[in-house]
Amino acid sequence: ADIQLPDFLLDTCDTVGNMLVPLSMLVIGVQLGDSKLWNMLTNWRYMVYSAQKLLLWPVLTFAACMAFHVPTMITVVITLTQAMPAGSLPVVFAEQYGRNSKLGAELVFISTLLSMITIPVACILLTQYMNL
């Protein structure tokens, strides 16, 4: 639409955008303060969620891209995007609206922890797919 916003409005949006990630990390840290690491690691529901998020969705995305003959680089980018851990912003929204933000924080923590294994594996497999 080629709409030019005033500089003060752009600066305000930029400042608010830059606050969101640190704010969500603070909320997650506060929520994890009460959590027990062993309970999180042994909760099978957390593991099922993380397996879906880190394994199932990337595999389904890759299969869909292959079925629709999506170009290689786009397939790699979309698949890696799906292989990323759970986002942190929903935890802030859960806290704001009085929902279970502790559950969200624990899921973010577990999926981030497990992604330290799954993301390198996904990168290796996708590199092989690209024949690099």
N, C-alpha and C positions, 0 to 999 in steps of 0.2 A: 504494500500500500504506500510505501515511501513516506511514512509519517515521521516527522522529526519531533522528538520529545525535547522539552527544555532540559538544560544541563542539570539543574537542581533535582529534577525528577529522576533522571538517569543515575545521578550520584546516590540518591536515596535508595533506589532499587538495588544498586550495586552494594551499598552498605548492608542492607537487609539480607541480601543473598549471601554475602560473605559471613554473616553472623550465624546462618543456619547450621552449618556443619559443626562448628565449635559448640554451639548450643545443644545440638543433638548428642554430641559426645559427652557433654557434662551430664545431661539427663540420663544417658545410658550408664555412665560411671556411678551416679548416685543410686540408680536402681540395682546395679550389680553389687553394691556395698553390702546388701543383706543376703545375697545369694551364696550358696555353697557350691564350690567348683565340682566336687564329686557328685552331688545331686544333679547338676546340669549334665555332666558327662555320662551319667547312667540312666538318664531319662530317655526311654525308647521313643517317645513322641518327638522329642527334639531331634533325635537321629533320623527318624523318618522324614521329618520336615527338611532337614539339611540334605538328606539324600535326594529328595525331590528337587530342591533348589539347586544343588550343586552338580547332580548327575543326570537326573531324569530330564529336566528342561533343556539343558544343553544338547543332550542326545536327540531329543525330539526336534529341537530347532535345527540341528545339523541334518537330520533325516528329511525334514520339510524343505530345507534349502536344496538338498540333493534332488528331491522329487520334482521341485519346480525349476531346476537348472539355474539356480542363482549363481552369479559370478563368484569365483573363488575367494577374492578378497572380502567381498560382502558377506559370504558364508562364514569366513573366519571371524570377522568383526562381530557379527550377530551372535555367533555361537559363544565367543568369549564374553560378550556382554551378558548372556544368559548364565554363564558360569560364575558370575560374581556373587559374593555373599549378600545376605539380606541387607536392605537399606536401613539407614538409621533414622530417617525422618518420621516414619510411622510411630516410633517410640515417643517422639515429642507430641504428636497428635493424640496418641493414647493417653499421655499424661495430661494434656490440655483438656480432653473431654472425659476424664475420669474413668478410663478403661484400664485394663491390666497392662500397664507399661512395663512392669517387671518381667512379665512373660516375653514381651517384645524385646526387651534388652537382653534377656538370656538367649533368645533365638538369634539375635544379631551376633552375640558373642560366640556361640557355638558354630554358627555358619561361617563366621570370619576365621575362627580357629581351624576348622576343617578345610577351608578354602586354601590354606597354606600348603595343603597336599594336592587338592583337586585342580587348582589353577595351573601349577607347573605341568601336571599330567595332561591337562587339556591343551596347553601350549605345545607340548612335545607332540601330541597326536595331530594337532592341526598343522604343525610344521611339517610333519611327515606327509600329511594330505596335500600340502602345497608343494611338495617335492623340493624343499630347500636344503 
